[in-house]
Amino acid sequence: MVNLYLLALFVLVLSEYGFQTRKQALTAFGEKWNWRRILLRAVVWSSVFLLLRKMGSRQALILIGTAFLVGELWVYILRRLIREDIERGFAYARPWVHLLPFLLSGILPLVLRFIPKGIEPLSDMFGGYAFLQILSIAVVLVLLWNWATLFTVSVLGLVRPEQIEEEIRPMIGAGEVIGILERYVTFVLILVGGFAAVGFVVAAKAAARYPQFKKREFAEYFLVGTLCSVGLAVLTSLIVGRL
């Protein structure tokens, strides 16, 4: 079920968060309907499940239809909650809302357990273990881009909402790029066992902002954001390392 869990998470996060900037993500979540995103999810589910072994056409239809409908329901809930939060004054929605994709990923495999036996969901595909590794890396690459950015700024929005409001720009900012690179570098370092080197990544980021640390508000803002951002990268690398 690990493969199915990761697939559900990958489809949702890729289609709704993807490799966008913060501003682009906010604009996208403000849209009520986007046929391109729905088509992307339909194509992903259809392509993968049609490759399953020992499955007839009826079973394939049940799997694809169930996964797609459950996913679309959760996409609707996610987008609605984010829009409502933004209307209430939360610039990027509350952090718990951005955790909904993980809840969907946990529920979907349970739903699909009621599908008739004899189906092997993604087992042994492309060598089994190799496919799991490829899928987990793909999930991490997407998660540590825009999803991690929005989750981090959502946490910051709870403690420093005025600074978050100031950083909403039409184009991607340097701070956003630094955060993305910081998470990717940290993920790779932890994965190869370079725990000590993570400190240099944080130190390099802090050195660039050192003059601003004289302001207590900014120091707290920086610390909370960095701990959240780096923490997400460390957590994902530890999880992937155990797969």
C-alpha positions as CSV (number, residue, x, y, z in Angstrom):
1,M,0.0,0.0,0.0
2,V,3.0,2.3,0.2
3,N,3.1,2.7,-3.5
4,L,-0.6,3.6,-3.6
5,Y,-0.2,6.1,-0.8
6,L,2.6,7.8,-2.5
7,L,0.8,7.8,-5.8
8,A,-2.3,9.5,-4.3
9,L,-0.1,12.1,-2.6
10,F,1.9,12.7,-5.8
11,V,-1.1,13.2,-8.0
12,L,-2.8,15.7,-5.7
13,V,0.3,17.7,-4.8
14,L,1.6,17.8,-8.4
15,S,-1.7,19.0,-9.8
16,E,-2.6,21.5,-7.2
17,Y,0.7,22.9,-5.9
18,G,3.2,21.8,-8.5
19,F,6.2,23.9,-9.4
20,Q,4.6,27.3,-9.1
21,T,5.5,30.4,-7.2
22,R,3.5,31.5,-4.2
23,K,1.7,34.1,-6.2
24,Q,0.8,31.7,-8.9
25,A,-0.5,29.2,-6.4
26,L,-2.7,31.8,-4.7
27,T,-4.2,32.7,-8.1
28,A,-4.7,29.0,-9.0
29,F,-6.5,28.3,-5.7
30,G,-8.7,31.2,-6.3
31,E,-10.1,29.6,-9.4
32,K,-13.2,27.5,-9.0
33,W,-12.5,25.1,-11.8
34,N,-9.5,24.2,-14.0
35,W,-10.0,21.6,-16.6
36,R,-6.2,21.2,-17.2
37,R,-5.6,20.0,-13.6
38,I,-8.5,17.6,-13.7
39,L,-7.2,16.2,-17.0
40,L,-3.8,15.8,-15.5
41,R,-5.1,13.8,-12.6
42,A,-7.3,11.7,-14.9
43,V,-4.3,10.9,-17.2
44,V,-2.0,10.0,-14.3
45,W,-4.5,7.6,-12.7
46,S,-5.5,6.0,-16.0
47,S,-2.0,5.5,-17.2
48,V,-0.8,3.9,-14.0
49,F,-3.7,1.6,-13.3
50,L,-3.9,0.4,-16.8
51,L,-0.4,-1.1,-16.3
52,L,-1.5,-3.2,-13.3
53,R,-1.1,-6.9,-13.7
54,K,-3.9,-9.5,-13.5
55,M,-6.6,-7.0,-13.9
56,G,-9.7,-7.1,-16.2
57,S,-11.4,-4.2,-17.8
58,R,-14.1,-4.0,-15.1
59,Q,-11.6,-4.0,-12.3
60,A,-9.6,-1.3,-14.0
61,L,-12.7,0.8,-14.4
62,I,-13.5,0.4,-10.7
63,L,-10.0,1.3,-9.6
64,I,-9.6,4.3,-11.9
65,G,-13.1,5.6,-11.2
66,T,-12.8,5.3,-7.4
67,A,-9.4,6.9,-7.2
68,F,-10.4,9.7,-9.5
69,L,-13.7,10.5,-7.8
70,V,-12.3,10.4,-4.2
71,G,-9.4,12.6,-5.4
72,E,-11.7,15.1,-7.0
73,L,-13.8,15.3,-3.9
74,W,-10.7,16.1,-1.8
75,V,-9.4,18.6,-4.3
76,Y,-12.7,20.5,-4.0
77,I,-12.5,20.5,-0.2
78,L,-8.9,21.6,-0.3
79,R,-9.5,24.5,-2.7
80,R,-12.6,25.6,-0.9
81,L,-10.9,25.7,2.5
82,I,-7.9,27.6,1.2
83,R,-10.2,30.2,-0.5
84,E,-12.2,30.6,2.7
85,D,-9.1,31.0,4.8
86,I,-7.7,33.7,2.5
87,E,-11.0,35.6,2.6
88,R,-10.8,35.5,6.4
89,G,-7.4,37.1,6.4
90,F,-5.0,34.2,6.3
91,A,-2.7,35.1,3.5
92,Y,-1.8,31.5,2.5
93,A,-4.4,29.6,4.5
94,R,-3.8,27.9,7.8
95,P,-1.1,25.2,8.1
96,W,-3.5,22.3,8.8
97,V,-5.3,23.0,5.5
98,H,-2.1,22.2,3.6
99,L,-1.9,18.9,5.4
100,L,-5.1,17.7,3.8
101,P,-3.3,16.0,0.8
102,F,-1.7,13.6,3.4
103,L,-5.1,12.8,4.8
104,L,-6.4,12.0,1.4
105,S,-3.4,9.8,0.7
106,G,-4.1,7.9,3.8
107,I,-7.8,7.5,3.1
108,L,-7.6,6.5,-0.6
109,P,-5.7,3.2,0.0
110,L,-8.3,2.3,2.6
111,V,-11.1,2.9,0.2
112,L,-9.4,0.8,-2.5
113,R,-9.0,-2.1,-0.1
114,F,-12.6,-2.9,-0.9
115,I,-11.7,-3.6,-4.5
116,P,-11.9,-7.3,-5.4
117,K,-8.8,-9.3,-4.6
118,G,-6.4,-10.5,-7.2
119,I,-5.2,-7.0,-8.0
120,E,-1.7,-6.1,-7.1
121,P,-1.6,-2.3,-6.8
122,L,1.7,-1.2,-8.4
123,S,3.5,-4.3,-6.9
124,D,6.6,-5.4,-8.8
125,M,6.1,-2.7,-11.4
126,F,9.4,-1.8,-13.0
127,G,11.1,-4.0,-10.4
128,G,9.0,-3.2,-7.4
129,Y,11.6,-1.7,-5.2
130,A,13.0,0.5,-7.9
131,F,9.6,1.9,-8.7
132,L,9.0,2.7,-5.1
133,Q,12.3,4.7,-5.0
134,I,11.5,6.6,-8.2
135,L,8.0,7.5,-7.0
136,S,9.2,8.6,-3.5
137,I,11.9,10.9,-5.0
138,A,9.3,12.3,-7.4
139,V,6.9,13.0,-4.5
140,V,9.7,14.7,-2.5
141,L,10.7,17.0,-5.4
142,V,7.2,18.3,-5.7
143,L,6.6,18.5,-1.9
144,L,9.8,20.5,-1.2
145,W,8.9,23.1,-3.9
146,N,5.6,24.9,-3.6
147,W,3.8,22.8,-1.1
148,A,6.6,23.3,1.5
149,T,6.8,27.0,0.6
150,L,3.1,27.5,1.3
151,F,3.1,25.4,4.4
152,T,6.1,27.4,5.8
153,V,4.6,30.8,5.1
154,S,1.3,29.5,6.5
155,V,3.1,28.8,9.8
156,L,4.8,32.2,9.6
157,G,1.4,33.8,8.9
158,L,0.3,32.8,12.4
159,V,3.2,34.5,14.2
160,R,4.1,37.3,11.8
161,P,1.2,38.0,9.5
162,E,2.3,41.6,8.8
163,Q,5.6,40.4,7.3
164,I,3.9,37.7,5.2
165,E,1.6,40.3,3.7
166,E,4.6,42.4,2.6
167,E,6.2,39.5,0.8
168,I,3.3,38.7,-1.6
169,R,4.7,39.7,-5.0
170,P,3.6,39.0,-8.6
171,M,7.0,37.3,-9.4
172,I,9.1,34.8,-7.5
173,G,11.3,36.5,-4.9
174,A,14.9,35.7,-3.8
175,G,13.7,34.5,-0.4
176,E,11.4,32.0,-2.0
177,V,14.2,30.6,-4.3
178,I,16.6,30.4,-1.3
179,G,14.0,28.4,0.6
180,I,13.5,25.9,-2.2
181,L,17.3,25.4,-2.7
182,E,17.7,25.1,1.1
183,R,15.3,22.3,1.3
184,Y,16.6,20.4,-1.7
185,V,20.2,20.7,-0.5
186,T,19.2,19.6,3.0
187,F,17.3,16.6,1.6
188,V,20.3,15.4,-0.4
189,L,22.7,16.0,2.5
190,I,20.6,14.0,5.0
191,L,20.0,11.2,2.5
192,V,23.8,10.7,2.0
193,G,24.5,11.0,5.7
194,G,25.9,14.5,5.7
195,F,24.0,15.7,8.8
196,A,26.7,18.1,9.9
197,A,26.7,19.9,6.6
198,V,23.2,21.0,7.1
199,G,24.5,23.5,9.7
200,F,26.5,25.2,6.9
201,V,23.4,25.6,4.8
202,V,21.6,27.3,7.6
203,A,24.7,29.4,8.5
204,A,25.0,30.6,4.9
205,K,21.4,31.7,4.8
206,A,21.8,33.4,8.2
207,A,24.9,35.3,7.1
208,A,23.0,36.9,4.2
209,R,20.4,38.2,6.6
210,Y,22.7,39.0,9.6
211,P,22.3,42.8,9.5
212,Q,18.5,42.4,9.9
213,F,18.8,40.3,13.1
214,K,19.0,43.5,15.1
215,K,15.3,43.6,14.9
216,R,13.7,41.0,17.2
217,E,10.6,40.6,15.0
218,F,12.7,39.7,12.0
219,A,15.0,37.3,14.0
220,E,11.9,35.4,15.2
221,Y,10.4,35.4,11.7
222,F,13.7,34.1,10.3
223,L,14.1,31.4,12.9
224,V,10.5,30.1,12.7
225,G,10.7,30.0,8.9
226,T,14.1,28.3,8.7
227,L,13.2,25.7,11.3
228,C,10.0,24.8,9.5
229,S,11.6,24.8,6.1
230,V,14.7,22.7,7.1
231,G,12.5,20.5,9.3
232,L,10.3,19.5,6.3
233,A,13.4,18.6,4.3
234,V,14.9,16.6,7.1
235,L,11.7,14.7,7.8
236,T,11.2,13.8,4.1
237,S,14.7,12.6,3.7
238,L,14.5,10.4,6.8
239,I,11.2,8.9,5.5
240,V,12.6,8.2,2.0
241,G,15.8,6.7,3.5
242,R,13.7,4.1,5.3
243,L,11.7,3.1,2.2
